[in-house]
Amino acid sequence: MKLIHVLALALLSLAILFPSPATAQTGIPVNIESTPPGAKVFLDAETNPSIGTTPIQAKRIPKGGHTLIFKLDGHRDATLAINVAKWKETFKVDLEPFAVVEISAGNDTATGAAVRLDGKPSGNLPFRAEVEPGRHLVQVGRQGFHTLSQWLDLVPGQKLTLPVMLEAMAPETGSILVAGDVVGAPIYLDGEPHGVTPAVLEDVPAGEHLIEIRPEKMEAHRQTVRVVAGERLSVSPTFRTASTGGNLRIIANIPDAQIFLDGEALGVAPVTRNGVPAGEHVVQARAEGFAMAEEKVVVEAGGQRVISLRLEAIQRDDGRIVVNSSIGHARIRVDNRDLGQPPVVIENPTHGAHAIIVTAEGFKDLRTTCETGPTQSCELVAELEPVEVRLRVTADVRGAELFIDGQARGVVPYENQVPAGPHRIEVRADGYVTHVEQVNLAPSEDGREIEVELEPADAANPKVKAERERANEELLYGLTTHSAASIPVNAAALDISTGWPHIAEARVHVGLLDFLDAGFAYRTFGRLNEFELRSKAGFRLLRQVSVGAQVKAGGGIGPSRDPDPAMETNTESHPVNTWHLSIEGLSTLHFSEHGAFTLWMGVDFHTDRYDWSGTDSDQLAGIRGRARERQDLARYRMGGALELVFSREWNFWASLEGILAGNSRDVLGDVFGFGGEDTELYVRLGSTYKF
């Protein structure tokens, strides 16, 4: 009989010791989260397929060390080194948002201008880019206009709008008056023909140039000149050495106007010049605030000419006021007039000083003055400084760390000045859920105080509670009472069964810790009523495999019996009682949520008070009419159980146990008077209610 027991239980052992390949290859389910959610997650390398989008629940990942890579538009990529070891462990990362820079054209000349970001070509206006938080240099320019350069200090999540206006560069050309005593001589500028003398060459690029005058039948005149931007120079050589000149008198409508003859200054009007070579000449008059007057005149030998030059007043450019700001929602006031948001342009303002005030919520006011006048403009880019607010943060956990906008600020309590505006407040402590709060600090004399109550990591906040309830539902659904895995914390189960030799049995199981449960059992077959306490420590190596150890202790009592006086000479009472201690090692193969198969080996220690024969319960086992001593024995036992999950609340199961070594127990012999000794093979059928 024992050989049959051993063979049957050995076959059960093979099934659990050699699980299927599919079982061995599955991973451990974990949860992956990000703040904010919606990030794509890659395992170990970006080239691998994405494993999902956060939040990810119950994702199976092979056991061991891995790297999670998070990618979310508008945020910096993040990596998280993890060690996958615990079932349903949650891995979480906070993603840092980029800052956004938007640059728009404040005038028509700025549209399409080239943009450089930190010295690198980045596009054209209008321009938008996501950049790393920190300090950046923005440059906007185009040919013929002044380049705008501005430093920007950006914080995570900030959106900065910068309108840009480009100003044309000052002229970089001059002019040359070319004359001489020969009229009609060809003029060449750097080898290119430019009319005949006398002539004014306009828009000549600043720098050195070669002027040539080539009169017929005369030696050419060559002269190198340097042109200065915005100025005019004169070239007036003499070709004829002997000629009779004439007299020239020049007058002007503006007293003290400067008079020039072929580029040579003659003095202030009126002026007379004798001995002017015969031929065509250029006469000019210049005065401050007036446009230059110019006229060509032909002087005849021995003759006299009078020239009157009229100068016209210049329409002066009174300049303008241009006010810009790095804060797009700023308000600008000029001379106490509210002109709205930047950029503000005032054309032809009155000459003199102007008061400028730039304000923005959460920033210190900028107050300044500037001067305008003829050809004098006022340009201002207002860099506003944030208003600082007194911030105090406290928490109910000593040593908790404070982070403001992702930067560590030390431990709480914390009190300091912080720039006004939106900020992300985080308070972190080991073993507690991180407190995250978005605040908008408004300027206030009283400042702002934030009191934080941290919740333990397993506290029932809505998110954690929902996740825990979902996980508990899964655990409760797949709960099996005979497996090596412990009963989940806060879960319980009731087993009701029938079998041999105990006709009825009830067992209660309760989860105590993540790895520990306990239980109580009652079983009977009439002759013996047993009570048992047990405790089991179990560990889930993989989702499909668990191992554990169990200790049981208990005892039983039965009705006392008196012998038949006609058959026995000793009529003393014969009580029934037992005590036992069992130690078991268990191993389980789990079929996901569908059930489990468990195999166990154990050693049992018994001490039984049962005076009757183990094969005939009507016969005393000791000396006729006298009670024998207690039956003390140790036995080695092996067993297995198959459990099938029917629903969240109900399981059905069957178990089989056999004695591998040790003597039979007399108290288990001749059950119900059918004769025979302890079968040493025990079977049970039952159901489990989970709650």
HUFEN-V720839 format. One line per field, one symbol per residue. ss: DSSP state (2 for helix, 1 for strand, 0 for the rest). psi: psi as a letter, one per 40 degrees, with the letter a starting at -180 (. if undefined). burial: b if it has 24 or more other ideal C-beta (glycine too) atoms within 12 Angstrom, else e. A space follows every 10 residues. Layout:
ss=???
psi=???
burial=???
//
This chain:
ss=0222222222 2222222000 2222200111 1111100001 1110000001 1110011111 1001111111 1000100111 1111000001 1111001011 1111100222 0001111001 1111001111 1001111111 1000100111 1111000011 1111000100 0011111100 0000011110 0111110011 1111101111 1111000000 1111111000 0111100000 0000011111 1100000111 1001111100 1111110011 1111110001 0011111110 0001111110 0010000001 1111100000 1111001100 0001111000 0111111110 0010011111 1110010111 1100010111 1111100000 1111001111 1001111110 1111111100 0100111111 1000000111 1100010000 0222222222 2222222000 0000000000 0111111111 0001111111 1110011111 1111000011 1111111111 0000111111 1111111111 1100000000 0011111111 1111111111 0000111111 1111111110 0100000001 0000000000 1111111111 1111100001 1111111111 1000022200 2220000000 1111111111 0
psi=dddddddddd dddddddgii ddddeiahhi ihiihiieii hihdideiih eahiihhfhh hiiahihhhh hhheihiiih hihhdihfih hiihhhiiih hhhiheided heiihhhfeh heaiiihhih iiiahihhhh iiheihhhhh hhhiiheihh hhhhhhhiii ifiaihhhbi ehhehihhhf ehhfaiiiih hifhiiaiih hhhgiifihi hhhhihhhhe ihiihgihdh dhihaaihhh iiehieihhh hfehheaiii ihhifhiiah ihhihiihei ihhiihihhi heihihhhhh hhihhiheai hhhiiehdei hhhhfehhea iiihhhifii iaihhhhhii heiiihhiii iiahehihhh hhhhhihhhh hhhiiehhei ihhhfehhea iiihhihhhi ahihhhhiih eihhhhhhih hihideahhh hhhihideif iddddddddd dddddddehh deidiihiie iiihhhiiah ehdiihhhhh hdidehiiii ihiifcdhhi ihiiihhihh didehiiiii hiiaiiiihi iiihdddidh eiigihiiii hihihihhhh gbeeaihihi hihhhihhhh eiieeheehi dahhehiiii hhihihiiii hhhhhdaddh iiiiihiihd iiiihdeeif heeeiiahde hhiihiihhh .
burial=eeeebeebbe ebeeebeebe eeeeeeebbb bbbbbbeebb bbbeeeeeee bbebbbebbb bebeebbbbb bbeebbbbeb ebebeebbbb bbbbbbbbbb bbbbbbbeeb eebbbbbeee ebeebebebb bebeebebbb bbeebeebeb ebebbbbbbb bbbbbbbeee eeebbbbbbb bbbebbbbbe eeebeebbbb beebeeeebb bbbbbeeeee beeebebeee ebbbbbbebe eeeebbbbbb bbebeebbbb bbbbebeebe bebeebbbbb bbbbbbbeeb ebbbbebebe eeeebebebe beeeeeeebb bbbbbbbbeb bbbbeeeebe bbbbbbeebe eeebebbbbb ebbeebebeb ebeeeebbbb bbebebbebe bbbebebeeb bbbbbbeebe ebebeeebbb bbbbbbbbbe ebbbbbbebe bebeeeebeb ebebeeeeee eeebeebbee bbebbbbbbb bbbbbbbbee bbbbbbbebb bbebbbbbbb beebbbbbbb bbbbbebbbb bbbbbbbbbb bbbbbbbbbb bbbbbbebee eebeeeebee eeebebbbbb bbbbbbbbbb bebebbbbbb bbbbbbebbb bbbbeebebb beeeeebeee bebebbbbbb bbbbbeeeeb bbbbbbbbbb ebebbbbbbb beeeeebbbb bbbbbbbbbb e
//
